[in-house]
Amino acid sequence: MRYEKGRKDASRQRIMDVATEKFRSEGIAASGLAGIMNAAGLTNGAFYPHFPSKAALVRETLAAALTGQSDQTRDLLEAGGVSLAIDAYLSPDHRDNPGTGCASAALLPEIAREPAETRQVYTEHVLKLIRLVAAQLPGDASEREDVAFGIFATLIGALELSRAVEEAELSDRILVAGAAAAKQMLAPHQGQPAKDKLS
């Protein structure tokens, strides 16, 4: 049976949406295709007309998640600069909703074990995100990117740690400490104009 293009596109997007949430909340390895398709309301056989493999689905959902994160980061930077972006990243709401949060914090150990093609997709999108933040800092390109990498690494580590501990009060302390550490890296650059505009 042939379906109109709109219906096929809608089914593909539904698979992407479900997979993106499942990968981030449950992990890539723990999210089987059968569970993804069931949650999407589709049969297992409906997967392959849209994606040649699970690895291809991982690549596409990862790219989409990081593109969305870049868009959100751009909005935050325009609204309140890097400091606001740090606060939003290390917020209790972000911590408590991994399924819709940062793909890096949710999936880095698994991404490191993915095929080279997937890691290349991740690398390209992360560099875009880093350069988006770096554009808000003064100095030469290499120096700005180094600071942005340091901030990003601090944010990811703090978020992962805050999710791993059992005590709510300790988790909150980790978020606050992580934000303070990230802003300390930013402090020498505050009040200085950035050379680049957001792109």
C-alpha positions in Angstrom: 0.0 0.0 0.0 1.3 3.4 -1.0 1.0 6.4 1.4 1.1 10.0 0.7 4.4 11.8 1.4 3.0 13.8 4.2 2.0 10.7 6.1 5.4 9.1 5.6 7.1 12.3 6.8 4.9 12.4 9.9 5.7 8.8 10.7 9.4 9.5 10.3 9.2 12.5 12.6 7.3 10.5 15.2 10.1 7.9 15.2 12.7 10.6 15.6 10.8 12.3 18.4 10.3 9.0 20.4 13.9 7.9 19.8 15.4 11.2 20.8 13.5 11.1 24.1 14.3 7.4 24.7 18.0 7.7 23.9 18.5 10.6 26.3 16.4 9.2 29.1 17.2 5.5 28.9 20.4 5.3 26.9 21.1 4.2 23.3 21.9 0.6 24.1 18.9 0.2 26.3 16.5 1.6 23.7 15.6 -1.2 21.3 13.9 -0.6 18.0 10.9 -2.6 19.0 10.3 -0.3 22.0 10.8 2.8 20.0 8.4 1.7 17.3 5.8 0.6 19.8 6.0 4.0 21.6 5.7 5.7 18.2 2.5 3.7 17.5 4.1 1.9 14.5 4.9 -1.6 13.6 8.5 -2.9 13.6 8.4 -3.3 9.8 7.7 0.4 9.4 11.1 1.3 10.6 13.3 0.4 7.6 11.5 2.5 5.0 12.6 5.5 7.1 16.1 4.5 8.4 18.5 1.9 7.1 19.7 1.0 10.6 19.6 1.9 14.3 23.0 3.6 13.9 21.5 5.9 11.2 18.6 6.8 13.6 21.1 7.6 16.3 23.1 9.9 14.0 20.0 11.8 12.9 18.5 12.1 16.4 21.8 13.3 17.8 22.2 15.9 15.1 18.6 17.1 15.6 19.1 17.2 19.4 22.3 19.2 19.1 20.8 21.6 16.6 17.9 22.2 19.0 20.3 22.8 21.8 22.3 25.3 19.7 19.0 27.2 18.9 18.1 27.3 22.6 21.6 28.5 23.5 21.5 31.2 20.9 18.2 32.5 22.4 19.7 32.5 25.9 22.9 34.2 24.8 20.8 36.9 23.1 18.6 37.3 26.1 21.3 37.4 28.8 24.7 36.3 27.7 26.8 33.3 28.7 25.9 33.8 32.4 22.2 33.2 31.7 23.0 30.2 29.5 25.0 28.7 32.4 22.1 29.2 34.9 19.6 27.6 32.5 21.9 24.6 31.9 22.5 23.9 35.5 18.9 24.4 36.6 16.8 21.9 38.6 14.4 21.7 35.6 17.2 20.6 33.2 18.6 18.1 35.8 15.1 16.6 36.3 14.3 16.2 32.6 17.1 14.3 30.9 14.7 13.1 28.1 14.4 16.6 26.8 17.8 18.0 27.9 21.4 18.1 26.8 22.3 15.0 24.6 25.9 15.3 25.7 25.2 15.0 29.4 22.9 12.1 28.8 24.9 10.2 26.2 28.6 11.0 26.1 29.9 7.5 27.3 27.7 5.8 24.7 28.6 8.3 21.9 32.3 7.5 22.5 31.5 3.9 21.6 29.5 4.7 18.5 30.9 4.3 15.0 33.3 6.9 13.6 30.5 8.4 11.4 28.3 9.1 14.4 31.2 10.6 16.4 32.0 12.8 13.4 28.4 14.1 13.4 28.6 14.7 17.1 32.0 16.5 16.7 30.7 18.9 14.0 27.6 19.9 16.0 29.5 20.3 19.3 32.0 22.6 17.6 29.1 24.7 16.3 27.8 25.0 19.9 31.2 25.8 21.3 31.8 28.5 18.7 28.4 30.0 19.4 29.5 30.5 23.0 33.0 31.5 22.1 31.7 34.3 19.8 30.5 36.0 23.0 34.0 36.2 24.5 37.0 38.4 23.6 40.4 37.3 22.5 41.6 35.3 19.5 39.6 32.4 18.2 41.7 29.7 19.9 41.6 31.4 23.3 37.9 32.0 23.1 37.2 28.4 22.1 39.4 27.1 24.9 37.3 29.0 27.5 34.1 27.8 25.9 35.3 24.2 26.0 36.2 24.6 29.7 32.8 26.0 30.5 31.0 23.3 28.5 33.0 20.5 30.1 32.3 22.0 33.6 28.5 22.2 32.9 28.3 18.7 31.6 30.2 17.2 34.5 28.2 19.1 37.1 24.9 18.1 35.5 25.9 14.4 35.3 27.1 14.4 38.9 23.9 16.2 40.1 21.8 13.4 38.4 23.9 10.6 39.8 23.8 11.4 43.6 20.8 10.3 45.7 20.4 13.2 48.0 18.3 16.2 46.7 20.2 18.7 48.8 23.5 17.5 47.6 22.3 17.5 44.0 21.3 21.1 44.3 24.6 22.0 45.9 26.4 20.5 42.9 24.4 22.6 40.5 25.2 25.8 42.3 28.9 24.8 42.6 29.1 23.9 38.9 27.5 27.2 37.9 29.9 29.2 40.1 32.9 27.3 38.7 31.8 27.9 35.1 31.2 31.6 35.8 34.6 31.9 37.4 36.1 30.9 34.0 33.9 33.6 32.4 34.7 36.3 35.0 38.0 37.6 33.4 36.0 38.2 30.2 32.9 39.9 31.6 32.5 43.5 30.7 34.7 43.1 27.6 33.0 43.3 24.2 32.9 40.2 22.0 34.4 40.6 18.6 31.9 38.4 16.8 28.2 38.5 16.5 26.0 35.4 16.9 25.6 33.5 13.7 
